[in-house]
Amino acid sequence: MPQNPGTLWRNFTGRIAVVLSGGGARGAYEAGVLLALQDARLPTHILTSTSIGAINAASYAGHGRGYLGNAEPLVEGWLQLTPATVGIDWSRYIIVLAGLIAATAGFGNAAGVLLHGLGIFFHQDNPLLTWLLLGVAGSIVLFSYTEFSYLFYVLLHPMRGQRWAPNKKKLTWSLIANTVVLGFICWLLVSTHVEFRAASVFWLTPRNDLWLGVALLVGALSWSILRNRVSRLSQKILRSPLDSGLFQNYERSRFLRDRIHLRRLRRSPMRVVMTAAELYTGREKFFANKKVEELQNDPGADAEFVRTHFEYAHDMMKAVIASSAFPMAYEPVKMHGGLWSDGGLVAKQPIIPAIRLGADVLFLIAVEAEKEVVPKIRTFLDVGMRAFDILMSRNVKSDLRVLESVNQICETYAARVGTRPEQLVLEIGEHSYRYLKAFKIRPAMPLAATLLDFDGRIVRPAVEQGYRDGVAAVRAFIDYIAEAPASGPKHCLRLNAEQDVVAST
């Protein structure tokens, strides 16, 4: 760390932007980097963010003073995290399952009472065994429902004249599941004695297996005929208790309100920007803690871009919640006439808004390691999170390619005219481009935490790694400003269609 950081940064007149990306619980790494920037007393003029980065940005600016943020409450919050504090509570689905069981038992017993009133009685030869077998069959259905149809798929495949080797493990589980469930159905039919007004009407025994075969055949035919209708009805019934996200926002809203100083966030001179995606239109919007008119007047800002893409966040907490509302996991947020969700859908690392607000130096913080290791994919939730990761990574690479291309062009023409690229402004058609020094901060090795591992014990190593990498980035920045040109008039290079250069100062 520098010995006298205040004097060192005071000599640098450019605008510094910190860009915070998405990544779920891996955002603890960003908290560690921000703590390093705080300890170096590095001023932050622009703070653009998306997804979990929006929470980190709001806390850092909200607890800071002037252009110096404060990451200590943020790090403390990360280390105190539990899944429940951010609303990740899987027990709600145990309750939903219990409700389904209760509804089934309630209506089933009501039907039994009604039948008793009509003089129809069901008797079991061994009620205890029947209930135990029902429990086993129900457990098999609950945990192996996806395997049931595989057995029939394998049996029918040779009829299509195709040669194919089935998945032996999947076939074994399907055989076991079907055997248990069909065995229970057979036992139920064999051991059930039905009486109507004390007159025996229906009684299946092993000696009278004709009725058993007929019953199974009728059941199979009925299922094949009614399957599509049952599927559509099941979809309507099963969707009714589901929300737009696996977890609701009120728990994490309460947690964040206790840890983000909203009034100071609003008053902070930092330009804090949070990216969100509108689900109906797919458009992106950058919600800011300052009014659009004020942002348009910032030095180096692209006034037209700010006018069309930025919006003043009337409710900062809603903007934070919306920007970090991971699809499927959290509910989207209704605000500003739309339904808003995680900004990572459109910009995992919001580089463009930082550039358009007039940044001269970028600190790009990413949570993905240089050598990425993909965790094992088992459930539909794993598939969804991995797909989201792929989508966000492509957005980041696209923005980085644009930045690197512009920098390369600036370096090429700077060498031609004998100046440093920072002193150039390129005008191509109606657009102007500047050289921006970017410091990329990311872990060398994969972090232990995954997207939803919101647990202080798991994320602590990520915080520590982030701090170390942040210190390294500050040192690299010190080396850069030692050689950076003093502020002064810039050379404007206007490129025409034939790539000729017209220089002016």
C-alpha positions in Angstrom: 0.0 0.0 0.0 1.2 3.6 -0.7 2.8 5.5 2.2 0.9 8.7 1.5 -2.1 7.7 -0.7 -4.0 11.0 -0.3 -1.2 13.0 -2.0 -0.6 10.3 -4.6 -4.2 10.2 -5.8 -4.6 14.0 -5.6 -2.0 14.3 -8.4 -4.2 12.1 -10.7 -7.0 14.2 -12.2 -8.8 11.4 -14.1 -12.1 9.9 -13.1 -11.8 6.4 -11.6 -14.5 3.9 -12.1 -15.0 0.6 -10.3 -17.1 -2.0 -12.3 -18.7 -4.8 -10.2 -20.0 -7.9 -11.9 -22.5 -10.6 -11.0 -21.8 -14.0 -9.6 -24.0 -14.8 -6.6 -22.2 -15.8 -3.5 -18.9 -15.3 -5.2 -19.6 -11.6 -4.9 -17.7 -11.9 -1.5 -14.6 -11.7 -3.6 -15.7 -8.2 -4.7 -16.1 -7.2 -1.1 -12.5 -8.1 -0.4 -11.3 -6.1 -3.4 -13.3 -3.0 -2.2 -11.8 -3.4 1.2 -8.3 -3.1 -0.4 -9.4 0.0 -2.3 -10.6 1.5 0.9 -7.4 0.8 2.7 -5.5 2.4 -0.1 -7.9 5.4 0.2 -8.5 5.2 -3.6 -11.2 7.6 -4.6 -14.1 6.1 -6.7 -16.0 8.6 -8.9 -18.1 6.0 -10.7 -19.4 2.7 -9.4 -21.3 0.6 -11.9 -22.7 -2.7 -10.9 -25.0 -5.5 -11.8 -26.5 -8.5 -9.9 -24.7 -9.2 -6.6 -22.4 -6.3 -7.5 -25.3 -3.9 -7.0 -25.5 -4.9 -3.3 -21.8 -4.5 -2.9 -21.8 -1.1 -4.6 -24.8 0.2 -2.6 -23.1 -0.7 0.7 -19.7 0.6 -0.3 -21.0 4.0 -1.3 -23.6 4.2 1.3 -21.2 3.8 4.2 -18.5 5.9 2.6 -17.6 9.6 2.8 -17.1 11.6 -0.3 -15.4 9.6 -3.0 -13.9 7.2 -0.5 -16.0 4.1 0.1 -16.2 2.0 3.2 -16.2 -1.8 2.8 -15.9 -2.8 6.4 -19.7 -3.1 7.0 -20.0 -4.9 3.7 -17.3 -7.5 4.6 -18.8 -7.9 8.1 -22.2 -8.6 6.4 -20.7 -11.2 4.1 -19.0 -13.0 7.0 -22.3 -13.1 9.0 -24.3 -14.5 6.1 -26.5 -17.6 6.3 -28.8 -18.8 3.5 -31.9 -17.9 5.6 -30.8 -14.2 5.9 -31.0 -13.8 2.2 -34.3 -15.7 1.9 -32.9 -19.1 0.7 -35.1 -21.3 2.7 -35.9 -24.7 1.1 -38.1 -25.6 4.0 -41.0 -23.7 2.3 -41.1 -26.5 -0.2 -41.3 -29.1 2.5 -44.3 -27.2 3.7 -45.8 -27.2 0.2 -45.3 -30.9 0.1 -46.8 -31.3 3.5 -49.8 -29.3 2.3 -50.2 -31.6 -0.7 -50.1 -34.6 1.6 -52.6 -33.0 3.9 -54.9 -32.1 1.1 -54.8 -35.6 -0.3 -55.4 -37.2 3.1 -58.2 -34.7 3.9 -60.1 -35.2 0.7 -59.5 -38.9 0.7 -60.9 -39.4 4.2 -63.8 -37.1 3.4 -64.6 -39.4 0.4 -64.3 -42.4 2.8 -66.8 -40.9 5.2 -69.1 -40.1 2.3 -68.9 -43.7 1.1 -69.5 -45.0 4.6 -72.7 -42.9 4.6 -73.8 -44.7 1.5 -73.1 -48.1 3.0 -69.9 -48.8 1.0 -67.0 -50.1 3.2 -63.4 -50.9 2.3 -61.6 -53.5 4.4 -57.8 -54.4 4.4 -56.5 -57.8 5.3 -53.4 -56.1 6.7 -53.8 -52.3 7.1 -50.4 -51.8 8.7 -48.6 -53.5 5.9 -50.7 -51.6 3.3 -49.8 -48.2 4.8 -46.1 -49.1 5.0 -46.1 -50.2 1.4 -47.9 -46.9 0.5 -45.1 -45.0 2.2 -42.4 -46.8 0.3 -44.2 -46.4 -3.0 -44.7 -42.7 -2.3 -41.1 -42.2 -1.5 -40.1 -44.0 -4.7 -42.4 -41.7 -6.7 -41.1 -38.6 -5.0 -37.4 -39.3 -5.6 -37.5 -41.3 -8.9 -40.5 -39.9 -10.8 -38.2 -39.0 -13.7 -37.2 -42.6 -14.2 -40.6 -44.2 -14.5 -41.1 -43.9 -18.3 -37.6 -44.9 -19.2 -38.3 -48.7 -18.7 -41.2 -48.5 -21.2 -39.1 -46.4 -23.6 -36.5 -49.2 -23.6 -39.0 -51.9 -24.0 -40.7 -50.2 -27.0 -37.5 -49.2 -28.7 -36.8 -52.5 -30.5 -40.2 -52.3 -32.1 -39.0 -49.2 -34.0 -36.2 -51.2 -35.6 -33.4 -49.2 -34.1 -30.3 -50.5 -32.4 -29.4 -48.6 -29.3 -27.7 -49.3 -25.9 -29.7 -48.0 -23.0 -28.3 -46.4 -19.9 -27.9 -49.3 -17.5 -28.0 -47.3 -14.3 -31.1 -45.4 -15.4 -32.8 -48.6 -16.6 -32.1 -50.3 -13.3 -33.6 -47.5 -11.3 -36.6 -47.4 -13.6 -37.1 -51.2 -13.2 -36.9 -50.9 -9.4 -39.3 -47.9 -9.3 -41.9 -49.5 -11.5 -41.7 -52.9 -9.7 -42.2 -51.2 -6.3 -45.2 -49.0 -7.4 -46.9 -51.8 -9.5 -46.3 -54.2 -6.7 -48.1 -51.9 -4.3 -51.0 -51.5 -6.7 -51.2 -55.3 -7.0 -51.1 -55.7 -3.2 -53.8 -53.1 -2.8 -56.1 -54.8 -5.2 -55.4 -58.3 -3.8 -55.9 -57.3 -0.1 -58.9 -54.9 -0.5 -62.3 -56.2 0.4 -65.3 -54.0 -0.6 -68.7 -54.4 1.0 -72.0 -52.7 0.1 -74.6 -52.8 2.9 -73.0 -55.8 4.5 -73.1 -57.7 1.1 -69.8 -58.6 -0.3 -69.4 -57.0 -3.7 -65.7 -57.1 -4.6 -62.9 -59.2 -3.1 -59.7 -59.9 -4.9 -57.6 -62.9 -3.9 -54.6 -64.6 -5.4 -57.0 -67.3 -6.6 -59.1 -64.8 -8.5 -56.4 -63.0 -10.5 -58.6 -62.5 -13.6 -60.0 -59.4 -12.0 -56.5 -58.2 -11.2 -55.5 -58.5 -14.8 -58.6 -56.7 -16.0 -58.1 -53.9 -13.5 -54.5 -53.3 -14.5 -55.4 -53.5 -18.2 -58.2 -51.0 -17.8 -55.9 -48.7 -15.8 -53.1 -48.8 -18.4 -55.6 -48.1 -21.3 -57.2 -45.3 -19.3 -53.8 -43.7 -18.6 -52.7 -43.8 -22.3 -56.0 -42.2 -23.3 -56.2 -39.5 -20.6 -52.5 -38.8 -20.2 -52.4 -35.5 -22.1 -55.5 -34.2 -20.3 -54.1 -35.2 -16.9 -50.8 -33.5 -17.8 -52.5 -30.3 -18.7 -54.6 -30.4 -15.5 -51.6 -31.2 -13.4 -49.7 -28.3 -14.9 -52.5 -25.9 -13.8 -52.7 -27.4 -10.3 -49.0 -27.6 -9.7 -48.2 -24.1 -11.0 -50.8 -22.5 -8.7 -48.7 -22.6 -5.5 -45.5 -21.5 -7.3 -44.2 -17.9 -7.3 -42.2 -16.2 -10.0 -39.1 -17.2 -8.0 -38.0 -20.1 -5.8 -37.5 -17.6 -2.9 -39.2 -14.4 -2.0 -37.5 -11.1 -1.6 -38.8 -9.9 1.8 -36.1 -11.7 3.9 -33.2 -10.4 1.9 -34.8 -7.0 1.7 -34.9 -6.8 5.5 -31.3 -8.0 5.7 -30.1 -5.4 3.2 -32.1 -2.5 4.7 -30.2 -3.1 8.0 -26.9 -3.0 6.2 -27.2 -0.3 3.5 -27.4 3.4 4.5 -29.9 4.6 1.9 -29.8 8.3 2.7 -26.0 8.5 2.5 -26.1 6.5 -0.6 -28.4 9.1 -2.2 -26.2 12.0 -1.0 -22.9 10.3 -2.0 -21.0 12.2 -4.8 -20.2 8.8 -6.3 -22.2 7.9 -9.4 -23.7 4.6 -8.3 -25.3 2.7 -11.1 -27.2 -0.6 -11.0 -28.1 -2.5 -14.1 -31.5 -4.3 -14.4 -33.3 -6.2 -17.1 -37.0 -5.7 -17.9 -38.5 -9.1 -18.5 -41.3 -8.2 -20.8 -39.3 -6.2 -23.3 -35.8 -7.5 -22.6 -34.4 -4.0 -22.5 -31.7 -2.9 -20.1 -31.8 0.1 -17.9 -29.1 1.7 -15.7 -30.7 2.9 -12.4 -28.6 5.7 -10.7 -28.5 7.4 -7.3 -28.4 10.8 -9.1 -30.9 12.5 -11.5 -30.2 12.0 -15.2 -29.8 15.8 -15.7 -27.0 15.8 -13.2 -25.2 12.8 -14.8 -25.4 14.4 -18.2 -23.4 17.4 -17.0 -20.5 15.2 -15.6 -17.1 15.8 -17.3 -16.7 13.4 -20.3 -20.2 12.0 -20.0 -22.1 11.0 -23.2 -25.2 13.2 -22.6 -27.4 11.5 -25.2 -26.6 7.9 -24.0 -27.2 8.9 -20.4 -30.6 10.4 -21.4 -31.8 7.3 -23.2 -30.3 4.5 -21.1 -30.2 5.9 -17.5 -33.0 6.4 -15.0 -33.1 8.0 -11.6 -34.0 5.3 -9.0 -36.8 6.7 -6.9 -36.5 3.7 -4.5 -32.8 2.8 -4.2 -33.6 -0.4 -2.3 -36.0 -1.6 -5.0 -33.2 -1.0 -7.6 -30.8 -3.0 -5.5 -33.2 -5.9 -5.1 -34.2 -5.8 -8.8 -30.6 -5.8 -10.1 -29.7 -8.7 -7.9 -32.9 -10.8 -8.4 -31.3 -13.9 -9.9 -33.8 -15.5 -12.3 -35.6 -18.5 -11.0 -34.1 -18.1 -7.5 -35.6 -14.7 -6.6 -38.8 -12.9 -7.6 -38.6 -10.1 -10.1 -39.4 -6.6 -8.9 -42.2 -4.3 -10.1 -41.1 -0.7 -10.4 -40.8 2.1 -12.9 -43.7 0.6 -15.0 -42.0 -2.7 -15.6 -41.0 -6.1 -14.2 -37.3 -6.0 -13.5 -34.8 -8.8 -12.8 -31.1 -9.5 -12.6 -29.0 -7.1 -14.6 -26.6 -10.0 -15.4 -29.1 -11.1 -18.1 -28.0 -8.1 -20.2 -24.6 -7.0 -18.7 -22.7 -9.2 -16.3 -19.9 -6.6 -16.1 -21.4 -3.1 -16.8 -18.4 -1.6 -18.6 -20.4 0.5 -21.1 -22.2 2.7 -18.5 -18.9 3.5 -16.8 -17.4 4.6 -20.1 -20.4 6.7 -21.0 -20.2 8.5 -17.7 -16.7 9.7 -18.5 -14.4 7.2 -16.7 -10.7 7.6 -17.5 -9.5 4.5 -15.6 -11.5 1.2 -15.0 -11.1 -1.3 -12.3 -12.9 -4.4 -13.7 -13.7 -6.9 -10.9 -14.8 -10.3 -12.1 -15.4 -13.4 -9.9 -14.7 -16.1 -12.5 -11.3 -17.5 -12.3 -8.8 -17.4 -15.2 -8.9 -21.2 -15.1 -12.6 -22.0 -14.8 -13.8 -25.3 -13.3 -17.5 -26.1 -13.9 -19.1 -27.9 -10.9 -21.0 -31.1 -11.6 -24.4 -30.5 -13.1 -27.2 -32.7 -11.6 -30.5 -30.8 -11.2 -32.5 -28.4 -13.4 -31.4 -25.6 -11.0 -27.7 -26.5 -11.8 -28.6 -26.3 -15.5 -30.3 -22.9 -15.1 -27.4 -21.5 -13.1 -24.8 -22.8 -15.6 -26.8 -21.4 -18.5 -27.0 -18.0 -16.8 -23.2 -18.1 -16.2 -22.6 -18.8 -19.9 -24.9 -16.0 -21.0 -23.3 -13.5 -18.6 -19.8 -14.5 -19.7 -20.6 -13.9 -23.3 -21.9 -10.4 -22.4 -18.6 -9.6 -20.6 -16.4 -10.9 -23.4 -18.3 -8.8 -25.9 -17.9 -5.6 -23.9 -14.2 -6.4 -23.3 -13.6 -6.9 -27.0 -15.0 -3.5 -27.7 -12.8 -1.9 -25.1 -9.7 -3.7 -26.2 -10.3 -2.9 -29.8 -10.7 0.9 -29.1 -7.6 0.9 -27.0 -5.6 -0.9 -29.7 -6.7 1.7 -32.3 -5.8 4.5 -29.9 -2.4 3.0 -29.3 -1.8 2.5 -33.1 -2.6 6.1 -33.9 -0.8 7.5 -30.8 2.4 5.8 -32.1 1.9 7.5 -35.5 1.6 11.0 -34.1 4.2 10.5 -31.3 2.0 10.8 -28.2 0.5 8.6 -25.5 -2.9 7.0 -26.2 -4.4 8.7 -23.2 -4.0 12.1 -24.9 -6.1 11.0 -28.0 -9.7 11.3 -28.8 -10.8 9.4 -32.0 -13.7 10.6 -34.0 -15.2 8.1 -36.4 -18.3 9.4 -38.0 -20.6 10.8 -35.4 -18.9 8.8 -32.5 -15.9 9.7 -30.4 -13.7 7.2 -28.6 -11.0 7.5 -25.9 -8.3 5.3 -24.6 -9.2 3.8 -21.2 -6.7 2.1 -18.9 -8.4 -1.0 -17.5 -7.1 -3.0 -14.5 -8.7 -6.5 -14.5 -9.1 -8.0 -11.1 -10.1 -11.7 -11.0 -9.0 -14.8 -9.0 -6.4 -17.0 -10.4 -8.1 -20.2 -9.2 -11.8 -21.0 -8.9 -13.5 -19.7 -5.7 -15.0 -22.3 -3.4 -18.4 -20.7 -3.3 -21.0 -21.3 -6.0 -23.8 -19.0 -7.0 -26.1 -19.8 -4.1 -23.6 -20.6 -1.3 -24.5 -17.7 0.8 -22.7 -18.8 4.0 -20.1 -16.8 5.8 -17.9 -19.8 6.5 -17.8 -20.7 2.8 -17.2 -17.2 1.4 -14.5 -16.1 3.8 -11.6 -17.4 1.6 -13.1 -15.4 -1.3 -13.0 -12.2 0.7 -9.4 -12.8 1.6 -8.4 -13.6 -2.0 -10.2 -10.5 -3.2 -8.3 -8.4 -0.7 -4.9 -9.8 -1.9 -5.8 -9.2 -5.6 -7.1 -5.8 -4.8 -3.8 -4.8 -3.2 -2.0 -6.1 -6.4 -4.3 -4.0 -8.6 -3.6 -0.8 -6.5 0.2 -1.3 -6.9 -0.3 -1.7 -10.6 -2.3 1.5 -10.7 0.5 3.3 -8.8 3.0 2.2 -11.4 0.7 3.4 -14.1 0.1 6.9 -12.8 3.8 7.4 -12.3 4.1 7.3 -16.1 0.7 8.7 -17.0 0.8 12.0 -18.8 -0.3 15.2 -17.0 -3.8 16.4 -17.8 -3.9 18.9 -20.6 -5.5 19.4 -24.1 -6.1 16.2 -26.0 -5.3 15.5 -29.6 -8.5 14.9 -31.7 -8.0 12.5 -34.6 -10.9 12.4 -37.1 -11.0 9.2 -39.2 -12.8 9.3 -42.5 -14.0 6.3 -44.5 -10.6 5.8 -46.1 -9.0 5.8 -42.6 -7.1 9.0 -43.3 -6.2 11.0 -40.2 -6.9 14.6 -39.7 -5.3 15.9 -36.5 -6.3 18.8 -34.4 -5.5 20.0 -30.9 
